[in-house]
């Protein structure tokens, strides 16, 4: 398992956090997602053999947020 903290731009509320959590949690191999709009951070724990950071970044970007 690997844990990464991503800087994400555009989150303004709990609804934004929920949209990101739902999108990233749906990816195979993701075991935990914590999104915090106040700190502009998303912490993701995932199995690298099932999913990569590019797919996680893409899932966040597809919801309209920017990953730094």
Buried (B, 14 or more C-beta within 10 A) or exposed (E): EEEEEBEBEBBEEEEBBEBBBEBBEEBEBBEEBBBEBEEBBBBBBBEEEEBBBEBBBEBBBEBEBEBE
